[in-house]
């Protein structure tokens, strides 16, 4: 323990002079309506040898700025000496009465014990943040109100773009397929099968990286339960190794893992480049300038209005382009001047050309 403290001297203080003193606290005593009145503690009697130690500690705290003398105060707190195991004395000041009368913050910071007690027994917890795309499910007033009620912060990743969303959510789709195979009888038990689905997903070989996520992290394939039960060759070989041999093999494994990660990264880049080339062959690039009038597609694509059915419009607007962003995204505003809160992908916009009736107006 002493070696750890000496290794990180900036994190631990060995005396009062190295402690930081925060003077920005704003404290106020409770009002008389709360029936908390000034209290003067009785002075404690001490032996002569203890009194000398107390004086030394008080002088150190005064020099460090921890305490200051206060004459004729309505509140008086006693000095409490406590003997340590090594025979030295710890000097404390009894501020319990003063703490009880001090007004607390309206929203105190939660402590770890409170959080643990509140979360105990719950199988599913609410996240602090949720990153979503521009789907109507996540942008609806009901969903945003729900997140506000439970204290979840919503973060929108990018404008609505279904082609990219499908690739980004491929891992989630794989997990959902694995879970569905295990919850036919009772779908409410999905949270109990989630760990098994994650285990299977991380152990299996992925086509994009040509290996398993587990091997990329640990540098070797996972030891399956049947290998321990049946005693596979590598389990038996590992049990016969000495500590020096095991350490040497592990160092080699770490070096191999670094090469494997770099190789997998190159495979991912190749796959992305191949997909981009295939997709760009079918894409007709659209570019708009600030001030252009555009139509916006009704999203998600294929959405129909119940009142119109198959006669539902596919475009609405026109809107005005007010800012061009990276990634072919644009900020729009209505002709009345009200700006859109989120950006729109250029693939879902088309140029607006006024009709003969508009020209006449």
C-alpha positions in Angstrom: 0.0 0.0 0.0 2.8 2.4 0.9 4.5 1.6 -2.4 1.3 2.4 -4.3 1.0 5.8 -2.5 4.6 6.7 -3.3 4.2 5.7 -7.0 1.3 8.2 -7.4 2.3 11.2 -5.3 0.0 13.5 -7.3 -3.1 11.5 -6.3 -2.5 11.2 -2.5 -1.4 13.8 0.0 1.1 12.9 2.8 0.4 16.1 4.8 -2.1 19.0 5.1 0.0 21.3 2.9 -0.4 19.1 -0.2 -4.2 18.9 0.1 -6.4 21.1 -2.1 -8.7 23.5 -0.2 -12.0 24.3 -2.0 -13.3 27.7 -1.0 -16.2 27.9 -3.4 -18.8 26.3 -1.2 -21.8 28.4 -0.4 -23.3 27.3 3.0 -26.3 28.6 4.9 -27.7 27.6 8.2 -31.4 26.5 8.4 -33.9 29.2 9.3 -35.5 29.4 12.8 -38.8 28.2 11.3 -37.2 24.7 11.1 -36.5 24.8 14.9 -32.8 24.4 14.6 -31.0 26.7 16.9 -27.3 27.5 17.5 -25.6 24.9 19.6 -22.4 25.1 21.6 -20.7 21.8 22.3 -19.1 21.2 25.7 -15.3 21.4 25.7 -13.6 18.0 26.1 -11.0 17.5 28.8 -7.6 16.1 27.7 -4.5 14.8 29.3 -1.4 17.1 29.1 0.5 14.8 26.6 -2.6 14.5 24.4 -3.1 18.3 24.5 0.4 18.9 23.1 -0.4 16.6 20.1 -3.7 18.3 19.5 -2.0 21.7 19.4 0.5 20.5 16.8 -2.3 19.2 14.6 -4.4 22.3 15.0 -1.4 24.5 14.0 -0.9 22.3 10.8 -4.6 22.7 9.9 -4.5 26.4 10.4 -1.4 26.7 8.3 -3.0 24.7 5.5 -6.2 26.8 5.6 -8.4 23.9 6.6 -9.8 25.8 9.6 -9.8 29.3 11.0 -10.4 30.8 14.5 -13.8 32.2 15.1 -14.4 34.2 18.3 -17.7 34.6 20.1 -19.5 32.3 17.7 -23.0 31.0 18.2 -21.8 27.6 17.0 -18.9 25.9 18.8 -17.6 22.5 17.8 -15.4 20.4 20.0 -12.0 18.9 19.1 -11.9 15.1 19.3 -8.5 13.3 19.5 -8.5 9.6 18.4 -5.5 7.3 18.9 -4.2 5.4 16.0 -2.9 1.8 16.0 0.7 3.1 15.7 0.3 5.2 18.8 -0.1 8.6 17.0 -3.1 10.7 17.4 -5.7 11.8 14.8 -7.4 15.1 15.5 -10.9 15.7 14.3 -13.5 18.4 14.8 -17.0 17.4 15.7 -19.2 19.2 13.1 -22.2 16.9 13.4 -24.5 19.5 15.0 -23.5 22.0 12.4 -24.0 19.6 9.5 -27.5 18.8 10.7 -28.4 22.5 10.6 -26.7 23.2 7.2 -29.2 23.4 4.3 -28.6 20.6 1.8 -28.6 20.9 -2.0 -32.0 20.6 -3.6 -30.7 17.8 -5.9 -27.9 16.0 -4.0 -25.4 13.9 -5.9 -26.4 10.2 -5.7 -23.9 8.0 -3.9 -22.9 4.5 -5.0 -24.8 2.8 -2.2 -28.1 4.6 -3.1 -27.7 3.6 -6.8 -27.0 0.0 -6.0 -29.9 -0.3 -3.6 -32.2 1.3 -6.2 -31.0 -1.0 -9.0 -31.0 -4.2 -6.9 -33.4 -6.8 -8.2 -34.0 -5.2 -11.6 -33.0 -7.3 -14.7 -33.2 -4.4 -17.2 -31.9 -0.9 -16.5 -32.5 2.3 -18.3 -29.4 3.6 -20.3 -28.1 7.2 -19.8 -28.1 7.9 -23.5 -29.6 6.4 -26.7 -28.1 7.1 -30.1 -30.7 6.7 -32.9 -31.2 7.4 -36.5 -33.9 9.6 -37.9 -36.6 7.0 -37.9 -40.1 8.1 -37.0 -40.2 5.7 -34.1 -37.4 7.6 -32.4 -38.5 11.1 -33.4 -42.1 10.9 -32.3 -43.3 13.1 -29.5 -44.3 10.0 -27.4 -40.8 8.5 -27.5 -39.1 11.8 -26.7 -41.5 12.4 -23.8 -40.8 8.9 -22.5 -37.1 9.5 -22.6 -37.5 12.8 -20.7 -39.7 11.1 -18.1 -37.1 8.4 -17.3 -34.0 10.6 -17.7 -32.6 9.3 -21.0 -30.7 11.6 -23.2 -31.4 11.2 -27.0 -28.6 11.6 -29.5 -29.3 11.5 -33.2 -26.4 10.0 -35.2 -27.1 11.1 -38.7 -29.9 12.1 -41.2 -32.3 9.3 -42.2 -30.6 7.0 -44.7 -32.0 3.5 -44.9 -29.1 2.0 -46.9 -26.5 2.9 -44.3 -28.8 2.1 -41.4 -29.1 -1.5 -42.6 -25.3 -2.0 -42.5 -24.9 -0.3 -39.2 -27.6 -2.4 -37.5 -26.4 -5.7 -38.9 -25.0 -6.8 -35.6 -28.3 -6.0 -33.8 -30.2 -8.0 -36.4 -27.9 -11.0 -35.9 -28.5 -10.8 -32.1 -32.3 -10.6 -32.6 -32.3 -13.7 -34.8 -30.3 -15.6 -32.2 -32.6 -14.6 -29.4 -35.8 -15.4 -31.4 -34.6 -19.0 -31.8 -34.5 -19.4 -28.0 -37.7 -17.6 -26.9 -40.4 -19.4 -28.8 -42.2 -20.6 -25.7 -41.9 -17.4 -23.6 -40.8 -14.2 -25.4 -40.7 -12.3 -22.1 -37.5 -14.2 -21.2 -35.5 -12.5 -23.9 -33.2 -10.8 -21.3 -32.2 -14.2 -19.9 -31.2 -15.4 -23.4 -29.3 -12.2 -24.3 -26.0 -13.3 -22.7 -26.2 -16.6 -24.6 -26.8 -14.8 -27.9 -23.9 -12.4 -27.2 -21.6 -15.4 -26.4 -22.5 -17.2 -29.6 -22.1 -14.0 -31.7 -18.7 -13.3 -30.2 -17.4 -16.8 -30.6 -18.5 -17.3 -34.3 -16.4 -16.4 -37.3 -17.6 -13.2 -39.1 -17.3 -13.0 -42.9 -16.2 -9.4 -42.9 -13.2 -9.9 -40.6 -12.6 -13.6 -41.4 -12.3 -14.4 -37.7 -14.3 -14.1 -34.4 -14.5 -11.0 -32.3 -13.2 -13.0 -29.3 -10.0 -13.9 -31.1 -9.4 -10.3 -32.1 -9.6 -9.3 -28.4 -7.7 -12.2 -26.7 -5.5 -13.4 -29.6 -6.8 -17.0 -29.5 -10.0 -18.9 -30.0 -12.3 -19.4 -27.0 -12.1 -22.6 -25.0 -15.5 -24.2 -25.3 -17.2 -26.0 -22.4 -16.9 -29.4 -24.1 -13.2 -29.0 -24.5 -12.8 -28.8 -20.7 -15.2 -31.7 -20.1 -13.7 -34.0 -22.8 -10.1 -32.7 -22.4 -9.2 -31.4 -25.8 -5.5 -31.4 -27.0 -4.9 -27.7 -26.3 -6.4 -27.9 -22.8 -4.2 -30.9 -22.0 -1.2 -29.2 -23.4 -1.8 -26.1 -21.4 -2.0 -27.9 -18.2 1.4 -29.5 -18.7 3.2 -26.1 -19.3 5.4 -24.4 -16.7 4.9 -20.8 -15.7 7.9 -19.7 -17.9 6.6 -21.6 -20.9 3.1 -20.2 -20.5 4.4 -16.6 -20.2 6.5 -17.1 -23.4 3.6 -18.5 -25.4 1.3 -15.7 -24.1 3.8 -13.0 -25.3 3.8 -14.7 -28.8 0.0 -14.7 -28.8 -0.1 -11.0 -28.1 2.2 -10.3 -31.0 0.1 -12.5 -33.3 -3.1 -10.8 -32.1 -1.7 -7.4 -33.2 -1.0 -8.8 -36.7 -4.5 -10.4 -36.8 -6.2 -7.1 -35.9 -4.3 -5.2 -38.6 -5.2 -7.9 -41.1 -8.8 -7.8 -40.2 -8.8 -4.1 -40.5 -7.6 -4.3 -44.0 -10.3 -6.9 -44.8 -13.0 -4.5 -43.5 -11.6 -1.6 -45.6 -11.6 -3.9 -48.7 -15.2 -4.9 -48.1 -16.3 -1.3 -47.6 -14.6 -0.2 -50.8 -16.2 -3.0 -52.7 -19.7 -2.2 -51.4 -19.1 1.5 -52.1 -18.1 0.8 -55.7 -21.2 -1.4 -56.3 -23.5 1.2 -54.7 -22.0 4.2 -56.5 -22.7 2.7 -59.9 -26.5 3.1 -59.2 -26.3 6.5 -57.5 -27.2 9.7 -59.3 -25.4 12.4 -57.2 -27.6 15.3 -56.2 -26.1 18.7 -55.1 -28.0 21.7 -53.9 -27.0 25.2 -53.2 -28.0 27.4 -50.3 -31.2 29.2 -51.3 -32.5 26.4 -53.5 -36.1 25.3 -53.2 -36.5 21.5 -52.9 -39.1 18.8 -52.3 -38.5 16.4 -49.4 -39.5 12.7 -49.7 -42.1 11.4 -47.2 -40.1 9.3 -44.7 -39.9 6.4 -44.1 -40.2 5.6 -47.8 -43.5 4.1 -48.7 -45.4 5.7 -45.9 -49.1 6.2 -46.7 -51.7 8.6 -45.3 -54.7 6.7 -44.0 -57.0 9.3 -45.4 -55.6 9.1 -49.0 -54.4 5.5 -49.2 -52.6 4.7 -52.4 -53.1 8.3 -53.5 -50.9 9.6 -50.7 -48.2 12.1 -51.8 -44.6 10.9 -51.9 -43.1 14.4 -51.6 -43.9 17.4 -49.5 -42.7 21.0 -49.5 -41.3 23.1 -51.0 -38.6 24.0 -48.5 -35.5 26.2 -48.7 -31.9 25.0 -48.3 -30.2 27.1 -45.6 -27.0 25.1 -45.0 -25.0 22.4 -46.7 -23.3 19.9 -44.4 -20.8 17.1 -44.9 -21.9 13.8 -46.2 -24.5 15.2 -48.6 -26.8 16.4 -45.8 -28.7 19.7 -45.8 -30.5 21.9 -43.3 -33.9 23.1 -44.5 -36.5 25.7 -43.4 -40.1 26.3 -44.4 -41.0 29.2 -46.5 -42.4 30.9 -43.4 -38.9 30.9 -41.9 -39.2 28.0 -39.4 -36.1 25.8 -39.5 -36.0 22.0 -39.4 -34.5 20.7 -36.2 -32.5 17.9 -38.0 -30.6 17.6 -41.2 -32.0 15.7 -44.3 -29.9 13.5 -46.6 -29.6 14.8 -50.1 -30.8 11.5 -51.5 -34.3 12.3 -50.2 -34.5 15.8 -51.9 -35.2 16.9 -55.4 -35.2 20.3 -57.0 -38.4 22.3 -56.9 -39.5 24.0 -60.2 -42.4 26.4 -60.0 -45.4 25.6 -62.1 -47.1 28.0 -64.5 -49.6 28.8 -61.9 -46.8 29.7 -59.4 -45.3 32.0 -62.1 -48.6 33.7 -62.6 -48.8 34.5 -58.9 
